[in-house]
Amino acid sequence: MKKNIHPDYHTIKVQMTDGSHFETKSTWGKEGETLKLEIDPKSHSAWTGGKQKIMDKGRISKFNQKFQNFKTTKN
């Protein structure tokens, strides 16, 4: 194996959105730094089962309006 091509693998702290912490090994940052999460499985609706809000900025409604008269026929 080639030497000096692999990133440094060290211990970091991860801070969840509720303030709780845990330690893990990572190549992110430097030894002992804290990674603060903006979303995590405790708070994000994708994991908690909460209702998700679709933010399409009107793309879907524009598509539906443009092709509202388009119909297919099945034989």
All heavy atoms as a GROMACS GRO file, in nm:
protein
  613
    1MET      N    1   0.084  -0.117   0.000
    1MET     CA    2   0.000   0.000   0.000
    1MET      C    3   0.089   0.124   0.000
    1MET      O    4   0.193   0.126   0.064
    1MET     CB    5  -0.089   0.000   0.125
    1MET     CG    6  -0.228   0.034   0.092
    1MET     SD    7  -0.357   0.035   0.220
    1MET     CE    8  -0.289  -0.018   0.369
    2LYS      N    9   0.044   0.228  -0.071
    2LYS     CA   10   0.120   0.353  -0.074
    2LYS      C   11   0.109   0.424   0.059
    2LYS      O   12   0.004   0.423   0.124
    2LYS     CB   13   0.068   0.445  -0.184
    2LYS     CG   14   0.094   0.395  -0.324
    2LYS     CD   15   0.044   0.495  -0.425
    2LYS     CE   16   0.067   0.446  -0.564
    2LYS     NZ   17   0.016   0.542  -0.664
    3LYS      N   18   0.217   0.487   0.100
    3LYS     CA   19   0.217   0.562   0.225
    3LYS      C   20   0.177   0.706   0.200
    3LYS      O   21   0.196   0.758   0.091
    3LYS     CB   22   0.356   0.558   0.289
    3LYS     CG   23   0.396   0.419   0.334
    3LYS     CD   24   0.528   0.420   0.402
    3LYS     CE   25   0.562   0.279   0.448
    3LYS     NZ   26   0.688   0.275   0.522
    4ASN      N   27   0.119   0.767   0.304
    4ASN     CA   28   0.083   0.910   0.303
    4ASN      C   29  -0.022   0.950   0.199
    4ASN      O   30  -0.023   1.064   0.154
    4ASN     CB   31   0.207   0.997   0.286
    4ASN     CG   32   0.308   0.974   0.395
    4ASN    OD1   33   0.270   0.953   0.509
    4ASN    ND2   34   0.436   0.976   0.362
    5ILE      N   35  -0.109   0.857   0.159
    5ILE     CA   36  -0.216   0.895   0.066
    5ILE      C   37  -0.353   0.889   0.132
    5ILE      O   38  -0.451   0.936   0.078
    5ILE     CB   39  -0.217   0.806  -0.060
    5ILE    CG1   40  -0.248   0.660  -0.024
    5ILE    CG2   41  -0.088   0.819  -0.136
    5ILE    CD1   42  -0.282   0.574  -0.144
    6HIS      N   43  -0.360   0.833   0.253
    6HIS     CA   44  -0.487   0.818   0.321
    6HIS      C   45  -0.513   0.936   0.415
    6HIS      O   46  -0.421   0.987   0.478
    6HIS     CB   47  -0.492   0.687   0.399
    6HIS     CG   48  -0.475   0.568   0.311
    6HIS    ND1   49  -0.575   0.524   0.226
    6HIS    CD2   50  -0.370   0.486   0.289
    6HIS    CE1   51  -0.532   0.420   0.159
    6HIS    NE2   52  -0.408   0.394   0.195
    7PRO      N   53  -0.639   0.981   0.426
    7PRO     CA   54  -0.669   1.092   0.518
    7PRO      C   55  -0.652   1.049   0.664
    7PRO      O   56  -0.658   0.930   0.696
    7PRO     CB   57  -0.814   1.126   0.487
    7PRO     CG   58  -0.871   1.004   0.424
    7PRO     CD   59  -0.757   0.935   0.355
    8ASP      N   60  -0.630   1.145   0.750
    8ASP     CA   61  -0.614   1.120   0.893
    8ASP      C   62  -0.747   1.076   0.952
    8ASP      O   63  -0.848   1.144   0.939
    8ASP     CB   64  -0.564   1.248   0.960
    8ASP     CG   65  -0.544   1.230   1.108
    8ASP    OD1   66  -0.507   1.119   1.150
    8ASP    OD2   67  -0.564   1.328   1.182
    9TYR      N   68  -0.748   0.961   1.017
    9TYR     CA   69  -0.869   0.904   1.080
    9TYR      C   70  -0.856   0.924   1.229
    9TYR      O   71  -0.766   0.870   1.293
    9TYR     CB   72  -0.876   0.756   1.043
    9TYR     CG   73  -1.006   0.688   1.075
    9TYR    CD1   74  -1.124   0.728   1.015
    9TYR    CD2   75  -1.010   0.582   1.164
    9TYR    CE1   76  -1.244   0.664   1.043
    9TYR    CE2   77  -1.128   0.517   1.193
    9TYR     CZ   78  -1.244   0.558   1.132
    9TYR     OH   79  -1.362   0.494   1.160
   10HIS      N   80  -0.944   1.006   1.288
   10HIS     CA   81  -0.930   1.046   1.427
   10HIS      C   82  -1.066   1.056   1.495
   10HIS      O   83  -1.169   1.041   1.432
   10HIS     CB   84  -0.858   1.182   1.435
   10HIS     CG   85  -0.919   1.282   1.343
   10HIS    ND1   86  -0.878   1.297   1.212
   10HIS    CD2   87  -1.019   1.371   1.360
   10HIS    CE1   88  -0.951   1.391   1.155
   10HIS    NE2   89  -1.038   1.437   1.242
   11THR      N   90  -1.067   1.085   1.625
   11THR     CA   91  -1.188   1.094   1.705
   11THR      C   92  -1.242   1.237   1.701
   11THR      O   93  -1.167   1.332   1.720
   11THR     CB   94  -1.161   1.054   1.850
   11THR    OG1   95  -1.105   0.923   1.852
   11THR    CG2   96  -1.288   1.054   1.932
   12ILE      N   97  -1.374   1.251   1.676
   12ILE     CA   98  -1.441   1.380   1.681
   12ILE      C   99  -1.567   1.367   1.766
   12ILE      O  100  -1.613   1.256   1.793
   12ILE     CB  101  -1.479   1.434   1.541
   12ILE    CG1  102  -1.583   1.342   1.473
   12ILE    CG2  103  -1.357   1.455   1.455
   12ILE    CD1  104  -1.649   1.405   1.353
   13LYS      N  105  -1.625   1.480   1.806
   13LYS     CA  106  -1.752   1.481   1.875
   13LYS      C  107  -1.859   1.526   1.776
   13LYS      O  108  -1.836   1.614   1.695
   13LYS     CB  109  -1.750   1.578   1.994
   13LYS     CG  110  -1.660   1.535   2.106
   13LYS     CD  111  -1.663   1.636   2.218
   13LYS     CE  112  -1.566   1.597   2.327
   13LYS     NZ  113  -1.561   1.698   2.433
   14VAL      N  114  -1.977   1.467   1.785
   14VAL     CA  115  -2.090   1.506   1.701
   14VAL      C  116  -2.199   1.558   1.793
   14VAL      O  117  -2.239   1.491   1.887
   14VAL     CB  118  -2.142   1.387   1.617
   14VAL    CG1  119  -2.262   1.429   1.534
   14VAL    CG2  120  -2.032   1.331   1.529
   15GLN      N  121  -2.246   1.681   1.767
   15GLN     CA  122  -2.351   1.742   1.847
   15GLN      C  123  -2.482   1.736   1.770
   15GLN      O  124  -2.492   1.789   1.660
   15GLN     CB  125  -2.318   1.888   1.880
   15GLN     CG  126  -2.423   1.955   1.964
   15GLN     CD  127  -2.386   2.099   1.998
   15GLN    OE1  128  -2.277   2.143   1.970
   15GLN    NE2  129  -2.479   2.170   2.057
   16MET      N  130  -2.581   1.670   1.828
   16MET     CA  131  -2.712   1.657   1.767
   16MET      C  132  -2.790   1.788   1.783
   16MET      O  133  -2.748   1.876   1.858
   16MET     CB  134  -2.790   1.542   1.832
   16MET     CG  135  -2.716   1.410   1.834
   16MET     SD  136  -2.697   1.340   1.671
   16MET     CE  137  -2.840   1.237   1.667
   17THR      N  138  -2.904   1.801   1.716
   17THR     CA  139  -2.982   1.925   1.722
   17THR      C  140  -3.042   1.949   1.861
   17THR      O  141  -3.069   2.063   1.896
   17THR     CB  142  -3.096   1.922   1.619
   17THR    OG1  143  -3.176   1.806   1.641
   17THR    CG2  144  -3.042   1.922   1.478
   18ASP      N  145  -3.060   1.844   1.940
   18ASP     CA  146  -3.115   1.862   2.074
   18ASP      C  147  -3.006   1.891   2.178
   18ASP      O  148  -3.035   1.904   2.296
   18ASP     CB  149  -3.197   1.741   2.116
   18ASP     CG  150  -3.114   1.614   2.132
   18ASP    OD1  151  -2.994   1.616   2.098
   18ASP    OD2  152  -3.170   1.514   2.180
   19GLY      N  153  -2.880   1.899   2.135
   19GLY     CA  154  -2.770   1.931   2.225
   19GLY      C  155  -2.693   1.812   2.276
   19GLY      O  156  -2.587   1.828   2.337
   20SER      N  157  -2.743   1.691   2.255
   20SER     CA  158  -2.671   1.572   2.300
   20SER      C  159  -2.546   1.551   2.212
   20SER      O  160  -2.540   1.597   2.098
   20SER     CB  161  -2.761   1.450   2.297
   20SER     OG  162  -2.807   1.424   2.166
   21HIS      N  163  -2.447   1.483   2.268
   21HIS     CA  164  -2.320   1.459   2.199
   21HIS      C  165  -2.290   1.310   2.193
   21HIS      O  166  -2.336   1.234   2.277
   21HIS     CB  167  -2.205   1.524   2.275
   21HIS     CG  168  -2.205   1.672   2.274
   21HIS    ND1  169  -2.283   1.746   2.358
   21HIS    CD2  170  -2.136   1.760   2.200
   21HIS    CE1  171  -2.262   1.874   2.337
   21HIS    NE2  172  -2.172   1.886   2.240
   22PHE      N  173  -2.207   1.272   2.096
   22PHE     CA  174  -2.146   1.139   2.098
   22PHE      C  175  -2.013   1.149   2.025
   22PHE      O  176  -1.989   1.241   1.948
   22PHE     CB  177  -2.237   1.032   2.035
   22PHE     CG  178  -2.261   1.047   1.888
   22PHE    CD1  179  -2.178   0.987   1.795
   22PHE    CD2  180  -2.370   1.120   1.842
   22PHE    CE1  181  -2.202   1.000   1.659
   22PHE    CE2  182  -2.394   1.134   1.707
   22PHE     CZ  183  -2.310   1.074   1.615
   23GLU      N  184  -1.924   1.055   2.052
   23GLU     CA  185  -1.793   1.053   1.988
   23GLU      C  186  -1.790   0.944   1.883
   23GLU      O  187  -1.851   0.838   1.899
   23GLU     CB  188  -1.683   1.029   2.091
   23GLU     CG  189  -1.655   1.148   2.176
   23GLU     CD  190  -1.530   1.132   2.262
   23GLU    OE1  191  -1.461   1.028   2.250
   23GLU    OE2  192  -1.502   1.224   2.339
   24THR      N  193  -1.718   0.972   1.776
   24THR     CA  194  -1.703   0.875   1.668
   24THR      C  195  -1.569   0.898   1.599
   24THR      O  196  -1.503   0.999   1.623
   24THR     CB  197  -1.819   0.885   1.568
   24THR    OG1  198  -1.809   0.778   1.474
   24THR    CG2  199  -1.818   1.017   1.492
   25LYS      N  200  -1.530   0.807   1.514
   25LYS     CA  201  -1.409   0.823   1.434
   25LYS      C  202  -1.449   0.878   1.298
   25LYS      O  203  -1.551   0.840   1.243
   25LYS     CB  204  -1.339   0.689   1.416
   25LYS     CG  205  -1.286   0.629   1.543
   25LYS     CD  206  -1.145   0.674   1.562
   25LYS     CE  207  -1.081   0.595   1.675
   25LYS     NZ  208  -0.941   0.625   1.686
   26SER      N  209  -1.366   0.969   1.244
   26SER     CA  210  -1.399   1.031   1.117
   26SER      C  211  -1.274   1.090   1.053
   26SER      O  212  -1.171   1.108   1.118
   26SER     CB  213  -1.502   1.143   1.139
   26SER     OG  214  -1.529   1.211   1.019
   27THR      N  215  -1.285   1.124   0.926
   27THR     CA  216  -1.179   1.198   0.857
   27THR      C  217  -1.214   1.346   0.851
   27THR      O  218  -1.138   1.425   0.799
   27THR     CB  219  -1.158   1.144   0.714
   27THR    OG1  220  -1.281   1.154   0.643
   27THR    CG2  221  -1.110   1.001   0.716
   28TRP      N  222  -1.332   1.384   0.904
   28TRP     CA  223  -1.377   1.523   0.904
   28TRP      C  224  -1.298   1.603   1.007
   28TRP      O  225  -1.275   1.559   1.119
   28TRP     CB  226  -1.525   1.531   0.937
   28TRP     CG  227  -1.578   1.671   0.943
   28TRP    CD1  228  -1.624   1.746   0.839
   28TRP    CD2  229  -1.587   1.756   1.058
   28TRP    NE1  230  -1.662   1.870   0.882
   28TRP    CE2  231  -1.640   1.878   1.017
   28TRP    CE3  232  -1.555   1.739   1.191
   28TRP    CZ2  233  -1.662   1.984   1.103
   28TRP    CZ3  234  -1.577   1.844   1.278
   28TRP    CH2  235  -1.630   1.964   1.234
   29GLY      N  236  -1.260   1.725   0.976
   29GLY     CA  237  -1.199   1.817   1.071
   29GLY      C  238  -1.070   1.767   1.130
   29GLY      O  239  -0.995   1.693   1.067
   30LYS      N  240  -1.044   1.811   1.254
   30LYS     CA  241  -0.923   1.773   1.325
   30LYS      C  242  -0.959   1.701   1.453
   30LYS      O  243  -1.073   1.705   1.499
   30LYS     CB  244  -0.840   1.898   1.356
   30LYS     CG  245  -0.791   1.968   1.231
   30LYS     CD  246  -0.711   2.091   1.264
   30LYS     CE  247  -0.669   2.158   1.134
   30LYS     NZ  248  -0.607   2.288   1.157
   31GLU      N  249  -0.863   1.636   1.513
   31GLU     CA  250  -0.881   1.562   1.638
   31GLU      C  251  -0.950   1.647   1.744
   31GLU      O  252  -0.908   1.759   1.770
   31GLU     CB  253  -0.745   1.514   1.690
   31GLU     CG  254  -0.751   1.438   1.819
   31GLU     CD  255  -0.795   1.294   1.802
   31GLU    OE1  256  -0.770   1.235   1.696
   31GLU    OE2  257  -0.856   1.241   1.897
   32GLY      N  258  -1.061   1.597   1.799
   32GLY     CA  259  -1.130   1.665   1.908
   32GLY      C  260  -1.228   1.773   1.868
   32GLY      O  261  -1.298   1.828   1.952
   33GLU      N  262  -1.240   1.808   1.740
   33GLU     CA  263  -1.336   1.910   1.696
   33GLU      C  264  -1.478   1.859   1.710
   33GLU      O  265  -1.503   1.739   1.716
   33GLU     CB  266  -1.310   1.951   1.550
   33GLU     CG  267  -1.195   2.045   1.533
   33GLU     CD  268  -1.189   2.101   1.392
   33GLU    OE1  269  -1.181   2.022   1.297
   33GLU    OE2  270  -1.193   2.224   1.378
   34THR      N  271  -1.575   1.952   1.713
   34THR     CA  272  -1.716   1.918   1.726
   34THR      C  273  -1.789   1.948   1.596
   34THR      O  274  -1.784   2.060   1.546
   34THR     CB  275  -1.781   1.997   1.841
   34THR    OG1  276  -1.712   1.966   1.961
   34THR    CG2  277  -1.928   1.960   1.857
   35LEU      N  278  -1.857   1.848   1.542
   35LEU     CA  279  -1.940   1.862   1.423
   35LEU      C  280  -2.082   1.888   1.470
   35LEU      O  281  -2.142   1.801   1.535
   35LEU     CB  282  -1.933   1.736   1.337
   35LEU     CG  283  -2.026   1.728   1.217
   35LEU    CD1  284  -1.992   1.837   1.116
   35LEU    CD2  285  -2.016   1.592   1.152
   36LYS      N  286  -2.137   2.005   1.440
   36LYS     CA  287  -2.273   2.040   1.482
   36LYS      C  288  -2.369   2.013   1.367
   36LYS      O  289  -2.356   2.069   1.260
   36LYS     CB  290  -2.280   2.187   1.523
   36LYS     CG  291  -2.197   2.218   1.645
   36LYS     CD  292  -2.206   2.363   1.684
   36LYS     CE  293  -2.118   2.389   1.805
   36LYS     NZ  294  -2.118   2.529   1.845
   37LEU      N  295  -2.465   1.924   1.391
   37LEU     CA  296  -2.561   1.886   1.289
   37LEU      C  297  -2.676   1.985   1.283
   37LEU      O  298  -2.722   2.034   1.386
   37LEU     CB  299  -2.616   1.746   1.317
   37LEU     CG  300  -2.515   1.633   1.321
   37LEU    CD1  301  -2.586   1.502   1.353
   37LEU    CD2  302  -2.440   1.622   1.190
   38GLU      N  303  -2.722   2.015   1.162
   38GLU     CA  304  -2.839   2.100   1.144
   38GLU      C  305  -2.966   2.017   1.139
   38GLU      O  306  -3.073   2.063   1.176
   38GLU     CB  307  -2.825   2.183   1.016
   38GLU     CG  308  -2.714   2.284   1.023
   38GLU     CD  309  -2.698   2.362   0.895
   38GLU    OE1  310  -2.782   2.347   0.803
   38GLU    OE2  311  -2.602   2.439   0.886
   39ILE      N  312  -2.955   1.895   1.086
   39ILE     CA  313  -3.067   1.801   1.087
   39ILE      C  314  -3.013   1.667   1.134
   39ILE      O  315  -2.896   1.636   1.115
   39ILE     CB  316  -3.134   1.785   0.948
   39ILE    CG1  317  -3.034   1.736   0.845
   39ILE    CG2  318  -3.198   1.914   0.904
   39ILE    CD1  319  -3.096   1.696   0.714
   40ASP      N  320  -3.096   1.590   1.198
   40ASP     CA  321  -3.057   1.457   1.241
   40ASP      C  322  -3.180   1.368   1.254
   40ASP      O  323  -3.293   1.416   1.243
   40ASP     CB  324  -2.976   1.463   1.371
   40ASP     CG  325  -3.056   1.515   1.489
   40ASP    OD1  326  -3.179   1.511   1.487
   40ASP    OD2  327  -2.993   1.561   1.585
   41PRO      N  328  -3.161   1.239   1.275
   41PRO     CA  329  -3.275   1.147   1.283
   41PRO      C  330  -3.373   1.178   1.395
   41PRO      O  331  -3.488   1.135   1.391
   41PRO     CB  332  -3.209   1.011   1.306
   41PRO     CG  333  -3.073   1.026   1.252
   41PRO     CD  334  -3.033   1.168   1.275
   42LYS      N  335  -3.332   1.251   1.498
   42LYS     CA  336  -3.422   1.284   1.608
   42LYS      C  337  -3.519   1.395   1.572
   42LYS      O  338  -3.626   1.406   1.629
   42LYS     CB  339  -3.342   1.326   1.731
   42LYS     CG  340  -3.262   1.215   1.792
   42LYS     CD  341  -3.188   1.266   1.914
   42LYS     CE  342  -3.105   1.158   1.977
   42LYS     NZ  343  -3.033   1.208   2.096
   43SER      N  344  -3.481   1.482   1.477
   43SER     CA  345  -3.563   1.600   1.451
   43SER      C  346  -3.620   1.608   1.310
   43SER      O  347  -3.716   1.679   1.287
   43SER     CB  348  -3.481   1.727   1.477
   43SER     OG  349  -3.373   1.735   1.385
   44HIS      N  350  -3.561   1.541   1.214
   44HIS     CA  351  -3.604   1.557   1.075
   44HIS      C  352  -3.724   1.468   1.044
   44HIS      O  353  -3.729   1.353   1.084
   44HIS     CB  354  -3.490   1.524   0.980
   44HIS     CG  355  -3.515   1.572   0.840
   44HIS    ND1  356  -3.581   1.496   0.747
   44HIS    CD2  357  -3.485   1.688   0.779
   44HIS    CE1  358  -3.589   1.564   0.633
   44HIS    NE2  359  -3.532   1.681   0.651
   45SER      N  360  -3.820   1.523   0.973
   45SER     CA  361  -3.945   1.452   0.946
   45SER      C  362  -3.927   1.326   0.861
   45SER      O  363  -4.010   1.237   0.865
   45SER     CB  364  -4.044   1.546   0.879
   45SER     OG  365  -3.992   1.594   0.757
   46ALA      N  366  -3.819   1.317   0.786
   46ALA     CA  367  -3.795   1.196   0.706
   46ALA      C  368  -3.775   1.075   0.796
   46ALA      O  369  -3.809   0.963   0.760
   46ALA     CB  370  -3.674   1.215   0.616
   47TRP      N  371  -3.720   1.095   0.916
   47TRP     CA  372  -3.698   0.985   1.010
   47TRP      C  373  -3.807   0.975   1.114
   47TRP      O  374  -3.835   0.868   1.163
   47TRP     CB  375  -3.562   1.002   1.080
   47TRP     CG  376  -3.446   0.976   0.991
   47TRP    CD1  377  -3.400   0.856   0.948
   47TRP    CD2  378  -3.361   1.074   0.933
   47TRP    NE1  379  -3.291   0.873   0.868
   47TRP    CE2  380  -3.264   1.006   0.857
   47TRP    CE3  381  -3.356   1.213   0.938
   47TRP    CZ2  382  -3.165   1.072   0.787
   47TRP    CZ3  383  -3.256   1.278   0.868
   47TRP    CH2  384  -3.163   1.208   0.794
   48THR      N  385  -3.867   1.087   1.153
   48THR     CA  386  -3.965   1.085   1.260
   48THR      C  387  -4.105   1.050   1.212
   48THR      O  388  -4.193   1.024   1.292
   48THR     CB  389  -3.972   1.222   1.331
   48THR    OG1  390  -4.012   1.321   1.237
   48THR    CG2  391  -3.840   1.258   1.393
   49GLY      N  392  -4.127   1.052   1.081
   49GLY     CA  393  -4.257   1.018   1.027
   49GLY      C  394  -4.352   1.137   1.020
   49GLY      O  395  -4.468   1.121   0.988
   50GLY      N  396  -4.302   1.254   1.048
   50GLY     CA  397  -4.384   1.374   1.041
   50GLY      C  398  -4.415   1.411   0.898
   50GLY      O  399  -4.358   1.357   0.803
   51LYS      N  400  -4.508   1.502   0.879
   51LYS     CA  401  -4.548   1.544   0.746
   51LYS      C  402  -4.437   1.626   0.681
   51LYS      O  403  -4.384   1.718   0.742
   51LYS     CB  404  -4.676   1.626   0.752
   51LYS     CG  405  -4.732   1.659   0.616
   51LYS     CD  406  -4.865   1.729   0.626
   51LYS     CE  407  -4.918   1.758   0.487
   51LYS     NZ  408  -5.044   1.827   0.490
   52GLN      N  409  -4.403   1.592   0.559
   52GLN     CA  410  -4.300   1.664   0.486
   52GLN      C  411  -4.365   1.768   0.397
   52GLN      O  412  -4.469   1.744   0.337
   52GLN     CB  413  -4.217   1.569   0.401
   52GLN     CG  414  -4.136   1.473   0.483
   52GLN     CD  415  -4.049   1.386   0.395
   52GLN    OE1  416  -4.037   1.409   0.275
   52GLN    NE2  417  -3.990   1.285   0.453
   53LYS      N  418  -4.304   1.882   0.387
   53LYS     CA  419  -4.354   1.990   0.303
   53LYS      C  420  -4.279   1.988   0.171
   53LYS      O  421  -4.157   1.992   0.169
   53LYS     CB  422  -4.333   2.124   0.373
   53LYS     CG  423  -4.391   2.241   0.299
   53LYS     CD  424  -4.374   2.368   0.379
   53LYS     CE  425  -4.431   2.485   0.305
   53LYS     NZ  426  -4.410   2.611   0.377
   54ILE      N  427  -4.352   1.977   0.061
   54ILE     CA  428  -4.289   1.976  -0.070
   54ILE      C  429  -4.264   2.120  -0.114
   54ILE      O  430  -4.355   2.201  -0.117
   54ILE     CB  431  -4.377   1.903  -0.174
   54ILE    CG1  432  -4.391   1.757  -0.133
   54ILE    CG2  433  -4.317   1.915  -0.313
   54ILE    CD1  434  -4.485   1.679  -0.222
   55MET      N  435  -4.139   2.149  -0.146
   55MET     CA  436  -4.102   2.284  -0.186
   55MET      C  437  -4.058   2.279  -0.333
   55MET      O  438  -3.940   2.267  -0.362
   55MET     CB  439  -3.990   2.337  -0.098
   55MET     CG  440  -4.021   2.322   0.047
   55MET     SD  441  -4.016   2.462   0.155
   55MET     CE  442  -3.945   2.593   0.078
   56ASP      N  443  -4.153   2.284  -0.424
   56ASP     CA  444  -4.120   2.274  -0.566
   56ASP      C  445  -4.119   2.410  -0.635
   56ASP      O  446  -4.086   2.420  -0.752
   56ASP     CB  447  -4.216   2.180  -0.637
   56ASP     CG  448  -4.355   2.239  -0.653
   56ASP    OD1  449  -4.389   2.332  -0.579
   56ASP    OD2  450  -4.429   2.191  -0.740
   57LYS      N  451  -4.155   2.515  -0.565
   57LYS     CA  452  -4.159   2.651  -0.620
   57LYS      C  453  -4.244   2.659  -0.746
   57LYS      O  454  -4.213   2.732  -0.839
   57LYS     CB  455  -4.018   2.703  -0.645
   57LYS     CG  456  -3.937   2.714  -0.518
   57LYS     CD  457  -3.804   2.775  -0.543
   57LYS     CE  458  -3.728   2.782  -0.412
   57LYS     NZ  459  -3.597   2.838  -0.427
   58GLY      N  460  -4.350   2.580  -0.752
   58GLY     CA  461  -4.444   2.588  -0.861
   58GLY      C  462  -4.410   2.504  -0.983
   58GLY      O  463  -4.480   2.509  -1.082
   59ARG      N  464  -4.303   2.430  -0.979
   59ARG     CA  465  -4.264   2.351  -1.097
   59ARG      C  466  -4.368   2.246  -1.132
   59ARG      O  467  -4.400   2.226  -1.248
   59ARG     CB  468  -4.129   2.285  -1.073
   59ARG     CG  469  -4.014   2.381  -1.084
   59ARG     CD  470  -3.882   2.309  -1.071
   59ARG     NE  471  -3.802   2.387  -0.978
   59ARG     CZ  472  -3.746   2.341  -0.869
   59ARG    NH1  473  -3.755   2.216  -0.838
   59ARG    NH2  474  -3.678   2.420  -0.791
   60ILE      N  475  -4.418   2.176  -1.030
   60ILE     CA  476  -4.517   2.071  -1.056
   60ILE      C  477  -4.647   2.132  -1.106
   60ILE      O  478  -4.707   2.083  -1.202
   60ILE     CB  479  -4.541   1.986  -0.930
   60ILE    CG1  480  -4.413   1.911  -0.895
   60ILE    CG2  481  -4.656   1.891  -0.949
   60ILE    CD1  482  -4.418   1.838  -0.764
   61SER      N  483  -4.690   2.241  -1.045
   61SER     CA  484  -4.814   2.305  -1.089
   61SER      C  485  -4.799   2.362  -1.230
   61SER      O  486  -4.893   2.357  -1.309
   61SER     CB  487  -4.858   2.413  -0.991
   61SER     OG  488  -4.759   2.511  -0.976
   62LYS      N  489  -4.682   2.415  -1.263
   62LYS     CA  490  -4.659   2.465  -1.399
   62LYS      C  491  -4.664   2.351  -1.500
   62LYS      O  492  -4.720   2.364  -1.608
   62LYS     CB  493  -4.524   2.536  -1.408
   62LYS     CG  494  -4.523   2.672  -1.344
   62LYS     CD  495  -4.384   2.734  -1.356
   62LYS     CE  496  -4.377   2.863  -1.276
   62LYS     NZ  497  -4.241   2.920  -1.279
   63PHE      N  498  -4.604   2.238  -1.463
   63PHE     CA  499  -4.606   2.120  -1.551
   63PHE      C  500  -4.749   2.073  -1.573
   63PHE      O  501  -4.791   2.048  -1.686
   63PHE     CB  502  -4.522   2.008  -1.492
   63PHE     CG  503  -4.524   1.881  -1.572
   63PHE    CD1  504  -4.436   1.864  -1.677
   63PHE    CD2  505  -4.615   1.780  -1.543
   63PHE    CE1  506  -4.438   1.747  -1.752
   63PHE    CE2  507  -4.618   1.664  -1.617
   63PHE     CZ  508  -4.529   1.648  -1.722
   64ASN      N  509  -4.825   2.060  -1.464
   64ASN     CA  510  -4.964   2.014  -1.474
   64ASN      C  511  -5.048   2.110  -1.556
   64ASN      O  512  -5.133   2.068  -1.634
   64ASN     CB  513  -5.024   1.996  -1.335
   64ASN     CG  514  -4.966   1.877  -1.264
   64ASN    OD1  515  -4.915   1.785  -1.327
   64ASN    ND2  516  -4.973   1.879  -1.132
   65GLN      N  517  -5.026   2.240  -1.541
   65GLN     CA  518  -5.102   2.339  -1.617
   65GLN      C  519  -5.066   2.331  -1.766
   65GLN      O  520  -5.153   2.338  -1.852
   65GLN     CB  521  -5.073   2.479  -1.564
   65GLN     CG  522  -5.155   2.587  -1.630
   65GLN     CD  523  -5.125   2.724  -1.570
   65GLN    OE1  524  -5.026   2.742  -1.501
   65GLN    NE2  525  -5.209   2.820  -1.599
   66LYS      N  526  -4.939   2.314  -1.796
   66LYS     CA  527  -4.894   2.309  -1.935
   66LYS      C  528  -4.950   2.186  -2.007
   66LYS      O  529  -4.987   2.192  -2.124
   66LYS     CB  530  -4.742   2.307  -1.939
   66LYS     CG  531  -4.684   2.311  -2.079
   66LYS     CD  532  -4.532   2.320  -2.072
   66LYS     CE  533  -4.472   2.327  -2.210
   66LYS     NZ  534  -4.326   2.337  -2.207
   67PHE      N  535  -4.956   2.074  -1.936
   67PHE     CA  536  -4.998   1.949  -2.000
   67PHE      C  537  -5.135   1.901  -1.955
   67PHE      O  538  -5.166   1.782  -1.964
   67PHE     CB  539  -4.892   1.841  -1.974
   67PHE     CG  540  -4.760   1.871  -2.039
   67PHE    CD1  541  -4.653   1.917  -1.963
   67PHE    CD2  542  -4.742   1.856  -2.175
   67PHE    CE1  543  -4.532   1.945  -2.021
   67PHE    CE2  544  -4.622   1.885  -2.235
   67PHE     CZ  545  -4.515   1.929  -2.157
   68GLN      N  546  -5.222   1.989  -1.907
   68GLN     CA  547  -5.351   1.948  -1.858
   68GLN      C  548  -5.441   1.890  -1.966
   68GLN      O  549  -5.525   1.806  -1.939
   68GLN     CB  550  -5.422   2.064  -1.789
   68GLN     CG  551  -5.460   2.176  -1.880
   68GLN     CD  552  -5.516   2.295  -1.804
   68GLN    OE1  553  -5.541   2.286  -1.685
   68GLN    NE2  554  -5.537   2.407  -1.872
   69ASN      N  555  -5.424   1.931  -2.090
   69ASN     CA  556  -5.508   1.880  -2.199
   69ASN      C  557  -5.447   1.761  -2.271
   69ASN      O  558  -5.506   1.708  -2.364
   69ASN     CB  559  -5.537   1.991  -2.298
   69ASN     CG  560  -5.620   2.102  -2.236
   69ASN    OD1  561  -5.705   2.076  -2.152
   69ASN    ND2  562  -5.592   2.225  -2.275
   70PHE      N  563  -5.328   1.722  -2.232
   70PHE     CA  564  -5.259   1.610  -2.295
   70PHE      C  565  -5.318   1.479  -2.242
   70PHE      O  566  -5.319   1.454  -2.124
   70PHE     CB  567  -5.110   1.616  -2.265
   70PHE     CG  568  -5.031   1.509  -2.334
   70PHE    CD1  569  -5.005   1.515  -2.469
   70PHE    CD2  570  -4.981   1.404  -2.261
   70PHE    CE1  571  -4.933   1.418  -2.532
   70PHE    CE2  572  -4.908   1.304  -2.323
   70PHE     CZ  573  -4.883   1.311  -2.460
   71LYS      N  574  -5.369   1.396  -2.331
   71LYS     CA  575  -5.428   1.271  -2.290
   71LYS      C  576  -5.373   1.158  -2.378
   71LYS      O  577  -5.344   1.177  -2.494
   71LYS     CB  578  -5.580   1.276  -2.303
   71LYS     CG  579  -5.640   1.378  -2.210
   71LYS     CD  580  -5.788   1.378  -2.218
   71LYS     CE  581  -5.836   1.487  -2.123
   71LYS     NZ  582  -5.974   1.508  -2.120
   72THR      N  583  -5.362   1.044  -2.318
   72THR     CA  584  -5.316   0.926  -2.394
   72THR      C  585  -5.432   0.832  -2.411
   72THR      O  586  -5.525   0.827  -2.331
   72THR     CB  587  -5.202   0.854  -2.320
   72THR    OG1  588  -5.251   0.809  -2.194
   72THR    CG2  589  -5.082   0.943  -2.301
   73THR      N  590  -5.428   0.755  -2.517
   73THR     CA  591  -5.532   0.655  -2.540
   73THR      C  592  -5.467   0.517  -2.532
   73THR      O  593  -5.360   0.494  -2.588
   73THR     CB  594  -5.597   0.672  -2.678
   73THR    OG1  595  -5.496   0.666  -2.778
   73THR    CG2  596  -5.669   0.804  -2.687
   74LYS      N  597  -5.531   0.430  -2.460
   74LYS     CA  598  -5.481   0.293  -2.448
   74LYS      C  599  -5.563   0.204  -2.539
   74LYS      O  600  -5.684   0.213  -2.543
   74LYS     CB  601  -5.490   0.246  -2.304
   74LYS     CG  602  -5.394   0.318  -2.213
   74LYS     CD  603  -5.398   0.257  -2.075
   74LYS     CE  604  -5.299   0.328  -1.987
   74LYS     NZ  605  -5.292   0.267  -1.855
   75ASN      N  606  -5.496   0.119  -2.611
   75ASN     CA  607  -5.565   0.025  -2.702
   75ASN      C  608  -5.598  -0.103  -2.635
   75ASN      O  609  -5.540  -0.157  -2.554
   75ASN     CB  610  -5.479  -0.002  -2.826
   75ASN     CG  611  -5.464   0.126  -2.908
   75ASN    OD1  612  -5.547   0.213  -2.900
   75ASN    ND2  613  -5.357   0.133  -2.984
   0.00000   0.00000   0.00000
